[in-house]
Amino acid sequence: MKICVVGAGYVGLTLSVALASFGHDMICTDKDLKKIEQLKNGDIPFYEPGLLDALHHCGNLSFSSEVKSSMEECPVIFIAVGTPPRSDGSADTKALQSVISDLSEAIRSYKTIITKSTVPPGTNENIAKQLIASGVSENLFNIVSNPEFLREGNALYDMLHPDKTVIGVQEKDHVSAAIVKSIYKHIDTPYVVTSLAGAELIKYASNFFLAAKISFINEMARICEAYHSDISDISRAIGLDPRIGGHFLQAGIGYGGSCFPKDLQALQFAAQEKNTETYLLQAVQHINDTQLGLYIKKIKSFCDTLHGKKAAVLGISFKPHTDDIRNSQAVRMMERLTELGCHVHAYDPAAVLPEHLRQHVTQQSQAFDAIAESDFLFLATEWPEFLALDWKKAASIMKGRLVIDGRNVLKKELLEDCGLICTGVGRP
Ligand code: UGA
């Protein structure tokens, strides 16, 4: 099948590679000329394990910045453009609007238009209305909501092995679900076919629930701390109950990334627009927003003053296996430390510091260069190389003894054997 994908980000590019590997004839488009040039030259614009290699091995995938004409050529169009947050928390659908405007001119024959982007409930219904209002016959298209649940760092695997595939269709649409299923015929997955708004809400519900698990365990960690108990025992024990499940119960500095913070805000905005109260949604975000404060308090309890202290921060990205720093708690931690007068030296295997921190923070190209002479070390992102660090060597080159484990992943006894003091959250 000839398929056009609009948007060459994590979702759009991974989708293009995956569908090309199934034998579909793919055009991946983006208005960003630089991005398309890079892709045409066989490179990808972000770090995503395995994706570059897969791209090099798939035929029938071309790239184009001619979005409108590419859409014109294809009977199936996937929309995978970004929906970043506006300052009021609502989702900014500017990029999506631009695709709709191009689409209204590109529809000359029947199209199945499939939205992969995370969009507020009601958006896909509005897309249909907009297209009709701009003169496109309702017989010439169907809109489908097919949200994506991949994780950065595992994008291709998640795309090829989804735990479910959600298909939201318009009320009288009896054909699109079968078209989507035929596109994904090589994927073994249970299907949930629902309304457009149902599919849009499933995506938000999924991220809300996962973020809630993280805030739940972080609040429990605070209580554990008061009772000198170990949160990891609690995570393990409750996670063994299949009704709870063991994933996303790792206490630490909280969630970040381009999805959870944005999607929870957008869901809250969408609920408020319909005068619906959101108690849990607000609590989940509040816990996450206040989590870093606990760590600052902890560091202060060990150091008389932070002013002039050298801090080594390991990890810049919002999680391991990605160079994405959007809403990274590691970045926020560095902001807090520099505000308090610390000289921060950071290291990350893939990510680079954001522009606004480059004047205040020194990025080192080796972990030990960041650690040397530091008064304390903060582990912000659990990259495997930090877990396997030579702690004896770290202890020998640090000025201070304190290691703050922002992800509760280090072996405390091992560090203590090296003469270090290791503290996390909710760990005695
Ligand atoms: C998340 C969802 O997991 C995907 O299913 C979804 O498709 C994606 O958002 C999206 O909406 O596009 P992602 O943002 O790539 O994926 O990252 P996650 O692996 O979910 O991690 C999010 C944050 O939670 C990270 O900062 C991570 O460090 C943190 N986290 C995760 C914890 O603090 N504790 C945990 O136990 C798990």
Residues whose N, C-alpha, C, O or C-beta is under 5 A from the ligand:
A	BS01	UGA	E148 F149 L150 R151 E152 I214 F248 L249 Q250 G252 G254 Y255 G256 G257 S258 C259 F318 K319
